[in-house]
Amino acid sequence: MSAPTGKWYTLVATFFGAGWMKPGPGTWGSAAAVLTWWLISRVTPVPWRLEVLALLVALAIALGIPAATRAARAANLKDPQFIVIDEVAGQWIALLAAPLTWKSLLLGFILFRGFDIVKPPPVRQLERLPEGAGIVMDDVAAGVYAWLLMQCALHFGLLPH
């Protein structure tokens, strides 16, 4: 079952249609988030990049929770695979303050997808939050775990600055 197309919440929840891609819509959503950030960063002055990405994260969460709630209700499913705004928010968190190199983008992608799939505590427990909050916040937590490892990799010189 799918959510109605043409609704604002479906557009947001699917991240402009990335959630309809198969197989693995979550992976496609994460890839779309990396690509979108890379494109936006090309036109963003370097001193503003952290703030711009932080604003994008806040928007993805603030719009994503109600959009995910409405899309899940419309599909009559608890956490439909086509909702990928949660992956977008988590993926962008993983990339906060990371250099815009292919190695950093790839590592951030792999780390986030790993934490999103494995869901170490308390990530899985956050899925129990009601509706859109449960859909989005577990991926936010997975993004925080990935961000912590990204920052460790940068601190210890495993990634170029």
C-alpha positions in Angstrom: 0.0 0.0 0.0 1.2 3.5 -0.7 0.5 7.1 0.5 -1.4 9.4 -1.8 0.8 11.2 -4.3 0.7 14.9 -4.8 0.3 15.6 -1.1 3.0 17.8 0.7 3.6 15.1 3.3 4.2 12.4 0.6 6.7 14.6 -1.1 8.5 15.3 2.1 8.3 11.7 3.5 9.6 10.2 0.3 12.3 13.0 -0.1 10.9 14.1 -3.4 10.4 10.5 -4.6 13.6 8.8 -3.5 11.5 6.6 -1.2 9.8 5.0 -4.2 13.1 3.6 -5.6 13.7 -0.1 -5.3 15.3 -2.2 -3.9 16.1 -0.8 -0.5 14.4 2.6 -0.4 16.2 3.5 2.8 19.6 3.2 1.1 18.3 5.2 -1.9 17.1 7.9 0.6 20.5 8.0 2.2 22.2 8.2 -1.1 19.9 11.0 -2.2 20.7 12.9 1.1 24.5 12.6 0.4 24.1 13.7 -3.2 21.8 16.6 -2.2 24.2 17.8 0.5 27.2 17.6 -1.9 25.2 19.7 -4.5 24.1 22.2 -1.9 27.6 22.5 -0.5 29.0 23.4 -3.9 27.0 26.7 -3.8 27.4 27.3 -0.1 30.3 29.5 1.2 32.7 27.3 3.2 32.2 29.3 6.5 28.4 28.7 6.3 28.4 25.0 5.5 28.1 23.7 9.1 25.2 26.1 9.8 23.4 25.3 6.5 23.6 21.5 7.1 22.5 21.9 10.7 19.5 23.9 9.4 18.7 21.2 6.8 18.8 18.6 9.6 16.4 20.7 11.7 14.1 21.1 8.8 14.2 17.4 7.9 13.3 16.5 11.5 10.7 19.3 12.0 8.9 18.6 8.7 9.7 14.9 8.6 7.9 13.9 11.8 4.5 15.3 10.8 5.0 14.1 7.1 6.0 10.6 8.3 2.9 10.6 10.6 0.5 11.5 7.8 2.1 9.3 5.2 2.1 6.3 7.5 -1.5 6.9 8.5 -2.5 7.2 4.8 -0.7 3.9 4.0 -2.2 2.3 7.1 1.3 1.1 8.1 3.4 1.7 11.2 6.7 2.4 9.3 6.4 2.2 5.5 9.6 1.6 3.6 8.8 4.5 1.2 9.2 7.0 4.1 12.9 8.0 3.8 12.9 11.5 5.3 14.2 9.8 8.4 17.2 8.5 6.5 17.8 11.9 5.1 17.9 13.5 8.6 20.1 10.8 10.0 22.5 10.8 7.0 22.9 14.6 7.2 23.6 14.3 10.9 26.4 11.8 10.1 27.9 14.3 7.7 27.9 17.4 10.1 31.3 19.0 10.3 32.8 16.4 8.0 35.0 17.4 5.0 33.4 17.2 1.6 35.7 14.6 0.2 34.5 11.4 -1.5 36.1 9.4 1.4 34.2 11.3 4.1 30.9 11.1 2.2 31.4 7.4 1.6 32.4 6.7 5.2 29.5 8.7 6.5 27.1 6.8 4.2 28.4 3.4 5.3 28.5 4.3 9.0 24.9 5.7 9.0 23.5 2.8 7.0 25.2 0.3 9.3 23.8 1.9 12.5 20.4 2.3 10.9 20.3 -1.3 10.0 21.8 -2.8 13.2 20.0 -0.3 15.5 22.2 -0.6 18.7 20.6 0.5 21.9 18.9 2.9 22.3 18.2 3.3 18.6 15.8 0.4 18.4 13.9 1.6 21.5 13.2 5.0 19.8 11.1 3.2 17.2 8.5 2.8 20.0 7.8 6.5 20.1 4.4 7.3 18.6 3.9 7.6 14.8 6.3 10.0 13.0 8.4 10.5 16.0 9.2 6.8 16.2 9.9 6.7 12.4 12.3 9.6 12.5 14.0 9.6 15.8 15.6 6.2 15.6 17.4 7.4 12.4 18.4 10.6 14.2 20.0 8.4 16.9 21.7 6.2 14.2 23.0 9.5 12.7 24.4 10.6 16.0 26.3 7.3 16.4 27.7 7.6 12.8 28.6 11.3 13.5 30.5 10.3 16.7 32.6 7.7 14.7 33.1 10.2 11.9 34.5 12.8 14.3 36.8 10.1 15.9 38.0 9.2 12.4 38.8 12.9 11.8 40.3 13.5 15.2 42.7 10.5 14.8 43.6 11.4 11.2 41.9 8.5 9.5 40.2 10.9 7.2 41.8 14.0 5.6 40.5 17.4 6.8 
